[in-house]
Amino acid sequence: MGAHQPFTLPRTGHVLKNRSVLAAMTNKQSHEDGTLSDEEIKWLVRRAKDGFAITTTAAANVTEHGRGWHGEMGVWGDHQLPGLKKMATQLKETGTLSLVQIFHGGMRAPQSINGVQPVSASKNTENGMDGLYTRELSHEEVLKMIQSFTEAAVRCQKAGFDGVELHGAHSYLICQFLGSVTNRREDEWGGDIMGRSKFLRDMITSVREATGSDFIISVRISPIIEKAGIFLDESLQLAEILSTMDIDMLHISCWDVFQGVAGDEDGPSLTKLFAETIPKQIPVVSTGAVWTSKDAQWLMSEGADLVGVARVAIAHPDWPMHLANSDYSPDRPPFTEQHLLDVDLSPVFVEYMKRWKNFVHGGKNV
Ligand SMILES: Cc1cc2nc3c(=O)[nH]c(=O)nc-3n(C[C@H](O)[C@H](O)[C@H](O)COP(=O)(O)O)c2cc1C
């Protein structure tokens, strides 16, 4: 089976043209009120047009005060609908399956941006938060937060997107509930992995009820973040729990799919562990450091049903078109600013990419 070949999503029967997934990428191109800019639409539609089977938006926040950074996409208000409709319509025309990645920053939504004290599963803080602490969400606020995620998903559906990806990775709010370090609650939203995943599980149930059976729900998780109290054995348990629910795929964010698991470097890859843990009817998307078509093929041989990429698709929007060629090995960073402008990044996005180590000539290189 090759990465260039089609795949049918088991639950809905949606046929994907190949195995490629454009993973969510923040690009700073949205307006301050969370509405989409034409530049952001252009950047994403280009990648969909150029062959991605699934195209995911940047992380988009579900409440006005959950913003993690400036230039972030929002799905919290109806004023954002016209832009969302425009993006969804153009994505649909390409034949891609479109997902909005929905999230809330939680302890990573700075007061300096939102004007309010950040919230989390428990009282937390972290770098970049000016030494300020979050407030623990009350039971009623947790329910309200699930409602905000649900309303955001309904808004995405109304706009014409095929589904959402619930962003449970990278230490944002869902992840803060999942982690034993960031979630020290003693009520029903805390405790063991069953309790700490209740926020996510109730969210899945609520989004499914509100959007109906055709709507795609992907869940993205980080297998290991020790600082947050996310450990592999519990993440595998979580995957098992989630696989009994009405979700369409589980997306593991590995950052480097080739890296061995710490402490068991010669053991199976993260991808293999997850693929072997959950039943085949829940496809596994795995993402991190895939660059060549051989990389993609290797990832599938480890059990990934779908191959996620981010950075390679910034510079090479038509990456999926080359997957049938087993020798495809696209140029690697650093890239020139002109090249990035030519592949439909706006100057704002190019500036942002200068902050990623060694990605742009003349950008950060340490
Ligand atoms: C510019 C940029 C922005 C990103 N923004 C997000 C995001 O909004 N949500 C998310 O889940 N991951 C985000 N990521 C992580 C990617 O989705 C991906 O998991 C990671 O870059 C590893 O894949 P890669 O090696 O193919 O780039 C971002 C990555 C990059 C390079």
The ligand as an ORCA input file, in Angstrom:
! r2SCAN-3c Opt
* xyz 0 1
  C       4.681     27.017     11.662
  C       4.091     25.892     12.458
  C       2.923     26.103     13.155
  C       2.330     25.061     13.879
  N       1.110     25.249     14.470
  C       0.455     24.209     15.017
  C      -0.899     24.341     15.434
  O      -1.531     25.379     15.297
  N      -1.473     23.243     15.977
  C      -0.832     22.042     16.132
  O      -1.410     21.090     16.619
  N       0.450     21.904     15.718
  C       1.089     22.944     15.150
  N       2.358     22.766     14.651
  C       2.983     21.434     14.720
  C       2.766     20.673     13.413
  O       1.395     20.385     13.215
  C       3.573     19.374     13.357
  O       3.077     18.464     14.310
  C       5.074     19.571     13.610
  O       5.543     20.688     12.894
  C       5.892     18.352     13.216
  O       5.666     18.028     11.869
  P       6.718     18.391     10.700
  O       8.028     17.817     11.111
  O       6.157     17.767      9.472
  O       6.783     19.881     10.623
  C       2.968     23.799     13.946
  C       4.168     23.615     13.255
  C       4.731     24.630     12.510
  C       5.990     24.368     11.747
*
